[in-house]
Amino acid sequence: MSEGLAERIRQCADIAGSGDELARLTAIPRRTLEYYLTGQSEPKVARCVDIAKAVGVSIGWLASGEGEKLNGDAAQSAQDDKYAYVPLYDAHCDAGHGAWSERATVLNLLAFTADSLRKQGLDTTRLSAIRVDGDSMEGLLSDGDTVMIDHGRSSLEGEAVYVIRLDDHLYAKRLQRQFDGSVHIISENKAYRDMIVPKDQLSNLEIIGRVVWAGGWI
């Protein structure tokens, strides 16, 4: 792991008050966190998100060292800035059969006007972006599109498109809760069958976040 990332994680521990407190806030095992703090191991994307959320810093800053740190006075300064930056990871969300890179790194930072994100009620510290592979969501999401994920919406609020992890695969799918408590995982492309997760198996379904924006070439 780069020394820069380890240093930023150490700064997060300082914000939390100690490494022990950061471990408590993030539910990351203390020994695992120590590997991150010393640069012996690199955290997965989901754990970077957990660390950033726990201490109120930007995911983009934590992952790349760029942009505002979004803590204390820096957070207020970023509120006043014209642009906000969302990290684009090299992880791929396969809209066909699912794919996920546990060692995803930041490819770039996507610029959005801070005002537009605020109007949507989005917190920049809880946003990230990945690309879509496959055609199962064709008509809504095309192969190669970029989607923005709101990690603050990690529970099923109603019918919407979410990035989910199911059986160690990552998908961008429409979710719909049924009266019997099961969840339907729906593809826009009807060449793909819908999936059903029974109520007693919902623990196998992890909602990474809600898709709140998508963009791609026409």
C-alpha positions in Angstrom: 0.0 0.0 0.0 1.2 3.5 -0.7 2.6 5.4 2.2 0.3 8.3 1.3 -2.8 6.2 1.9 -1.4 4.9 5.2 -0.7 8.4 6.3 -4.2 9.5 5.5 -5.6 6.6 7.5 -3.4 7.6 10.4 -4.9 11.1 10.1 -8.4 9.5 10.3 -7.3 7.7 13.5 -6.1 11.1 14.9 -9.5 12.6 14.1 -11.3 9.7 15.8 -9.0 10.1 18.8 -7.1 6.9 18.5 -6.7 3.7 16.5 -8.8 1.9 19.0 -11.6 4.4 18.6 -11.4 4.3 14.8 -11.6 0.5 14.9 -14.7 0.8 17.1 -16.4 3.3 14.9 -15.8 1.3 11.7 -16.1 -2.2 13.2 -12.8 -3.1 11.6 -10.8 -5.6 13.7 -8.0 -3.7 15.5 -5.3 -5.9 14.1 -6.5 -5.4 10.5 -6.7 -1.7 11.1 -3.1 -1.8 12.4 -2.0 -3.3 9.0 -3.7 -0.3 7.3 -2.1 2.2 9.6 1.4 0.8 9.0 1.0 0.3 5.3 1.3 -3.5 5.4 -2.1 -4.0 3.8 -4.4 -2.0 1.6 -8.1 -1.7 2.6 -10.9 -2.7 0.3 -13.1 0.0 -1.2 -15.9 -0.7 1.2 -13.6 -0.3 4.2 -12.2 3.0 2.8 -15.9 4.1 2.7 -16.4 3.0 6.3 -13.3 4.9 7.5 -14.3 8.1 5.6 -17.9 8.0 6.9 -16.8 7.3 10.5 -14.7 10.5 10.8 -16.4 12.7 8.3 -13.7 13.0 5.6 -14.1 12.8 1.9 -13.8 9.4 0.2 -12.0 11.1 -2.6 -9.5 12.7 -0.3 -8.9 9.4 1.6 -8.4 7.4 -1.5 -6.3 9.8 -3.5 -5.1 12.6 -1.3 -6.8 15.1 -3.7 -9.7 17.5 -3.0 -10.9 18.8 0.4 -10.4 16.7 3.5 -14.0 17.7 4.6 -13.3 17.8 8.3 -14.1 20.8 10.6 -13.2 24.1 8.8 -12.3 22.2 5.7 -15.8 20.8 5.4 -17.3 24.3 5.6 -14.7 25.6 3.0 -15.7 22.8 0.6 -19.4 23.7 1.0 -18.5 27.1 -0.4 -16.5 25.7 -3.3 -18.1 25.6 -6.7 -17.1 21.9 -7.4 -17.2 18.7 -5.5 -15.2 15.7 -6.5 -16.3 12.0 -6.5 -13.7 9.2 -6.8 -14.1 6.9 -9.8 -12.8 3.4 -8.9 -11.5 0.8 -11.3 -14.0 -1.7 -9.9 -16.6 -2.8 -12.4 -20.2 -3.4 -11.7 -21.3 -6.0 -14.2 -24.9 -5.4 -15.2 -24.9 -8.9 -16.7 -23.4 -11.6 -14.4 -21.5 -9.6 -11.8 -17.9 -8.8 -11.2 -16.0 -7.1 -8.4 -12.4 -6.2 -7.8 -11.5 -6.2 -4.1 -8.3 -4.2 -4.8 -10.0 -1.4 -6.6 -8.1 1.9 -6.8 -9.1 5.4 -7.7 -8.8 6.0 -11.4 -9.9 9.7 -11.4 -12.0 12.2 -9.7 -15.3 13.2 -11.3 -16.2 16.9 -10.9 -19.8 17.9 -10.1 -21.1 21.3 -9.1 -21.4 21.3 -5.3 -24.8 23.0 -5.6 -26.2 20.3 -7.8 -25.2 17.6 -5.3 -26.7 19.6 -2.4 -30.0 20.0 -4.3 -30.2 16.2 -4.5 -29.5 15.9 -0.8 -26.2 14.1 -1.4 -23.2 14.1 1.0 -20.0 14.1 -1.0 -18.2 12.1 1.7 -20.6 9.2 0.9 -20.3 9.1 -2.8 -18.2 7.0 -5.2 -18.4 6.0 -8.8 -17.8 2.8 -10.8 -18.3 1.6 -14.4 -21.0 -0.7 -15.7 -20.2 -3.8 -17.8 -22.8 -5.8 -19.6 -26.3 -5.2 -21.1 -28.8 -6.5 -18.6 -29.8 -3.0 -17.7 -29.9 -1.8 -21.3 -32.6 0.9 -21.7 -31.4 2.5 -18.5 -27.7 1.7 -18.1 -25.5 0.8 -21.1 -22.3 -1.1 -21.2 -19.5 1.4 -20.3 -21.7 3.8 -18.4 -20.5 5.4 -15.2 -22.8 5.2 -12.1 -22.6 7.3 -8.9 -23.3 5.4 -5.7 -24.7 7.0 -2.6 -23.3 4.8 0.2 -25.6 6.5 2.7 -28.6 4.7 1.2 -27.6 1.2 1.9 -31.1 0.0 2.9 -34.0 -0.7 0.6 -36.1 2.5 0.6 -38.4 1.6 -2.2 -38.2 0.5 -5.8 -35.0 2.0 -7.2 -31.7 1.0 -8.8 -29.0 -0.1 -6.4 -25.5 -1.5 -6.5 -25.7 -4.8 -4.6 -23.4 -7.6 -3.7 -24.9 -11.1 -3.8 -22.8 -14.3 -3.5 -19.6 -12.3 -3.9 -20.7 -10.7 -7.1 -21.5 -7.0 -7.7 -24.6 -6.0 -9.7 -26.4 -2.8 -10.7 -30.1 -3.8 -10.5 -33.6 -2.5 -9.8 -34.8 -3.8 -6.4 -38.4 -4.2 -5.5 -39.7 -5.4 -2.1 -42.6 -7.8 -2.2 -45.5 -8.2 0.3 -44.1 -11.5 1.5 -40.8 -9.8 2.5 -38.8 -11.2 -0.4 -36.8 -8.9 -2.8 -37.0 -9.0 -6.5 -33.8 -8.2 -8.4 -35.0 -6.8 -11.7 -33.1 -6.4 -15.0 -34.3 -3.7 -17.5 -33.3 -6.0 -20.4 -36.0 -8.7 -20.4 -33.6 -11.1 -22.0 -32.4 -11.6 -18.5 -34.5 -13.3 -15.9 -35.4 -11.6 -12.7 -33.9 -13.0 -9.5 -35.8 -13.5 -6.2 -34.2 -13.4 -2.8 -36.5 -15.0 -0.2 -37.1 -13.2 3.1 -35.1 -15.8 5.0 -32.0 -15.3 2.7 -31.9 -11.5 2.7 -28.7 -11.7 4.9 -26.9 -12.8 1.7 -27.9 -9.6 -0.1 -25.7 -6.6 0.7 -26.8 -3.2 -0.6 -23.7 -1.2 -1.4 -25.6 1.9 -2.1 -28.3 3.5 -4.3 -27.5 4.6 -7.9 -28.2 8.3 -7.9 -26.6 9.4 -11.2 -25.5 7.7 -14.4 -23.6 9.0 -17.5 -22.1 7.7 -20.7 -21.5 8.3 -24.3 -24.4 8.3 -26.8 
